């Protein structure tokens, strides 16, 4: 039985694991992405950790802003390793084996298709909610990569003209409102105009996080509920555009912020009803990915290298 190394590079954490052909984890670990100085440093750290854990025959990598045609990370707003990072080249030289890189949200979508609830679905999307906002789309059973290999940048669609400045250089991007830093910023802005009775006032500004906001919202904290309502309204607006344009049978939410589960889903569904076309309203599902705790990004990266190596063998 062949094993594979899957790597999921995120703006906050880089998770990786050795997975067998059945999708079972033999080993798993993570590194704080911010502590990594370069892609070469990341390859070195992972190599030194996994080289004696288990044998594997190929490496799949999911990362933000991957151009799947050049196999490089290009101008990733939330990574500081340079404008163009030759991802596959660095890892293949370090490990001496076949490597395949995909956009991190595409990896999550491939993971959902290969190991999750989308195995029988032909048209669906996975939205990754974390340090950034990503999108992986399957249309007619095939992953969408676009003419330049860069499809799926949902986080950098503009939802408010003249809105917040984004790391990509644009203004009003969805990511600046519903990603990790965007949620915290909204919470701080609303606290400035609150009467001071919010549970969030008891949390140090440096410790404020989406998890704390959602936790307080579950306890009916008015400021937190207002933040959650704002976030889920923007998320629902983005999802409704996908459904109205692509006629998707399901949209899965994945990533750290989606672990807020039922509250996130319930509030988003409420706002979706206002934007989805009437003839599509009851035909598209919204789900929290069941692979969230298993890291769909790693599994999707592994599935991508399995597919590539199968083609090479044949």
C-alpha positions in Angstrom: 0.0 0.0 0.0 1.4 3.4 -1.0 1.6 6.3 1.4 1.7 10.0 0.5 2.7 13.2 2.3 0.0 15.9 2.2 0.8 19.6 3.1 -1.8 22.3 3.7 -0.1 25.7 3.9 -2.3 28.4 5.5 -1.7 32.0 6.5 -1.6 31.0 10.2 -0.7 27.3 10.3 0.9 24.8 8.0 -0.5 21.3 8.6 1.0 18.2 7.1 0.5 14.5 7.4 1.4 11.1 6.0 -1.7 9.4 4.6 -2.3 6.0 3.2 -4.2 5.2 0.0 -7.4 4.8 2.0 -7.2 8.3 3.4 -6.1 7.2 6.9 -3.6 9.4 8.7 -0.4 7.6 9.8 1.2 10.8 11.1 0.2 14.4 11.5 1.8 17.6 12.7 1.7 21.4 12.1 4.0 24.5 12.1 3.2 28.1 12.7 3.5 29.6 9.2 4.5 33.0 10.6 7.6 31.4 12.1 8.8 30.1 8.7 11.3 32.5 7.0 11.2 31.0 3.5 9.8 28.1 1.5 13.2 26.5 1.7 13.0 26.7 5.5 9.5 25.1 5.4 10.7 22.3 3.2 13.7 21.7 5.6 11.5 21.6 8.7 8.9 19.2 7.3 11.6 17.0 5.8 13.5 16.7 9.1 10.2 15.9 10.9 8.8 13.2 8.6 11.8 11.5 7.2 11.8 8.8 9.8 8.0 8.6 10.5 6.9 6.5 7.5 7.8 5.9 3.9 5.8 7.7 1.2 6.0 7.9 -2.6 4.8 11.4 -3.4 3.9 14.8 -2.0 0.7 16.9 -2.5 0.7 20.5 -1.4 -2.2 22.9 -1.0 -1.3 26.6 -0.6 -2.9 30.0 -1.2 -2.5 31.7 -4.6 -1.1 28.6 -6.3 -0.9 28.9 -10.1 -1.6 25.2 -10.9 0.0 25.6 -14.3 3.3 27.0 -13.1 3.2 25.1 -9.8 4.2 28.3 -8.0 2.7 30.5 -5.3 2.1 33.9 -7.0 1.6 37.1 -5.0 -0.1 35.5 -2.0 -1.4 38.4 0.2 -1.0 36.5 3.5 2.4 35.0 3.0 5.8 36.8 3.2 8.0 34.5 1.1 8.3 36.7 -2.0 6.1 37.5 -5.0 6.7 34.2 -6.9 7.6 31.1 -4.9 8.6 28.0 -6.9 6.8 25.6 -4.6 7.0 22.3 -6.4 10.6 22.9 -7.5 11.8 23.5 -3.9 10.0 20.4 -2.4 10.9 18.0 -5.2 14.6 19.0 -4.9 14.5 18.5 -1.1 12.6 15.2 -1.0 13.7 13.8 -4.4 10.2 12.7 -5.4 7.1 13.7 -7.4 5.3 16.7 -6.0 2.0 18.4 -7.1 0.7 21.7 -5.9 -2.9 23.0 -5.9 -4.7 26.0 -4.6 -5.5 25.4 -0.9 -9.2 25.8 -1.4 -9.1 23.5 -4.5 -7.3 20.9 -2.2 -10.2 21.2 0.3 -12.7 20.7 -2.6 -10.8 17.7 -3.9 -10.7 16.3 -0.4 -14.5 16.7 -0.1 -14.9 15.0 -3.4 -12.5 12.1 -2.6 -13.2 11.5 1.1 -16.2 13.6 2.2 -19.9 14.1 1.5 -19.4 15.3 -2.1 -18.4 11.9 -3.6 -21.6 11.7 -5.6 -21.9 15.4 -6.3 -21.0 17.0 -9.7 -21.5 20.7 -9.0 -20.5 22.0 -5.6 -18.1 24.5 -3.9 -16.0 24.6 -0.8 -15.3 27.9 0.9 -12.4 28.0 3.2 -12.7 30.4 6.1 -9.6 31.3 8.0 -6.7 33.8 7.7 -7.9 34.2 4.1 -11.0 33.2 2.2 -10.6 30.6 -0.5 -12.9 28.9 -3.0 -12.7 25.5 -4.7 -15.4 24.7 -7.3 -16.4 21.4 -9.0 -18.5 21.9 -12.2 -19.8 18.9 -14.1 -17.5 16.7 -12.0 -14.3 18.6 -12.7 -12.3 21.1 -10.5 -12.2 24.6 -12.0 -8.7 26.1 -12.3 -9.3 28.8 -15.0 -7.3 29.8 -18.0 -4.4 31.0 -15.9 -4.6 28.3 -13.2 -5.8 30.9 -10.6 -9.5 30.5 -10.4 -11.3 30.7 -7.1 -10.2 34.0 -5.4 -13.5 34.6 -3.7 -11.8 36.4 -0.9 -10.7 39.1 -3.3 -14.1 39.8 -4.9 -15.2 43.3 -3.9 -18.3 43.5 -1.6 -18.0 47.2 -0.7 -16.6 49.8 -3.0 -14.2 52.1 -1.2 -14.2 49.6 1.7 -11.3 48.4 3.8 -7.9 48.1 2.3 -6.9 44.6 1.5 -3.4 43.0 1.5 -3.9 42.3 -2.2 -3.9 46.1 -2.8 -7.6 46.4 -3.6 -10.3 47.9 -1.4 -13.5 46.3 0.0 -12.5 42.7 -0.6 -14.7 40.1 1.1 -11.6 38.8 2.9 -11.3 42.1 4.8 -14.7 41.5 6.4 -15.2 37.8 7.0 -11.6 36.4 7.4 -10.0 36.2 10.8 -8.6 39.7 11.0 -11.7 41.2 9.4 -14.0 39.7 12.0 -11.7 41.0 14.8 -11.6 44.4 13.2 -15.4 44.5 13.0 -15.7 43.5 16.7 -13.3 46.3 17.7 -15.1 48.9 15.7 -18.5 47.9 17.2 -17.0 47.9 20.8 -15.9 51.5 20.3 -19.6 52.5 20.0 -21.0 50.1 22.6 -22.0 51.0 26.1 -19.2 48.9 27.6 -21.4 46.0 28.7 -20.2 43.5 26.2 -18.4 40.2 27.2 -15.8 41.1 24.6 -14.7 44.1 26.8 -13.3 41.5 29.2 -11.0 40.1 26.6 -7.6 41.7 25.9 -7.6 43.2 22.4 -4.6 41.0 21.5 -6.6 37.9 22.5 -9.7 38.8 20.6 -10.5 36.2 17.9 -13.4 34.9 15.8 -13.8 32.0 18.3 -14.3 34.4 21.2 -16.8 36.5 19.2 -18.9 33.4 18.3 -18.6 32.0 21.8 -20.0 35.3 23.3 -22.7 35.4 20.6 -23.9 32.0 21.8 -24.4 33.6 25.2 -26.5 36.3 23.6 -23.9 39.0 24.0 -25.5 41.9 21.9 -22.2 43.2 20.4 -21.1 39.7 19.4 -24.4 38.9 17.9 -24.2 42.1 15.9 -20.7 41.1 14.6 -21.9 37.6 13.7 -24.9 39.0 11.9 -22.6 41.3 9.9 -20.2 38.5 9.0 -22.9 36.0 8.0 -24.7 38.6 5.9 -21.5 39.2 3.9 -20.8 35.5 3.6 -24.4 34.8 2.5 -24.2 37.5 -0.1 -21.0 35.9 -1.6 -22.6 32.4 -1.5 -25.8 33.6 -3.1 -23.8 34.9 -6.1 -22.1 31.5 -6.5 -25.5 29.7 -6.4 -27.2 32.1 -8.7 -24.4 32.0 -11.3 -23.4 28.3 -11.1 -26.5 26.5 -9.9 -24.6 24.5 -7.2 -26.1 21.6 -5.4 -24.1 22.3 -2.2 -21.7 24.8 -0.7 -19.5 23.4 2.0 -17.8 25.7 4.6 -14.4 24.6 5.8 -11.4 26.0 7.7 -11.0 27.3 11.2 -13.8 29.8 11.3 -16.3 27.2 10.1 -15.7 25.2 13.3 -18.2 27.7 14.8 -20.6 25.3 13.2 -24.3 25.5 13.8 -24.4 29.3 14.7 -22.4 30.2 11.6 -24.6 27.9 9.4 -27.9 29.0 10.8 -27.2 32.7 10.6 -25.8 32.4 7.1 -28.8 30.4 5.9 -31.1 33.1 7.2 -29.5 35.8 5.1 -29.2 33.5 2.0 -33.0 33.4 1.6 -32.9 37.1 0.8 -30.4 36.8 -2.1 -30.8 33.4 -3.7 -33.2 33.2 -6.7 -36.6 31.8 -5.8 -36.3 28.9 -8.2 -32.9 27.9 -6.6 -33.7 28.7 -3.0 -34.6 25.1 -1.9 -32.3 23.3 -4.3 -28.8 24.2 -2.9 -27.6 23.0 0.4 -25.2 24.7 2.9 -23.1 22.4 5.0 -20.2 22.5 7.4 -17.6 20.1 6.0 -17.5 16.8 7.9 -13.8 16.7 7.1 -13.0 19.8 9.1 -11.5 17.8 12.0 -9.5 15.6 9.6 -8.0 18.4 7.6 -9.6 18.3 4.2 -6.7 20.3 2.8 -4.2 17.6 3.6 -6.5 14.9 2.2 -7.2 16.9 -1.0 -3.5 17.5 -1.5 -2.9 13.8 -1.2 -5.7 13.0 -3.6 -4.2 15.4 -6.1 -0.8 13.7 -6.0 -2.4 10.3 -6.2 -4.2 11.4 -9.4 -1.1 12.9 -10.9 1.0 9.8 -10.2 -1.7 7.5 -11.6 -1.6 9.4 -14.9 2.2 9.2 -15.0 2.1 5.5 -14.4 -0.4 4.9 -17.1 
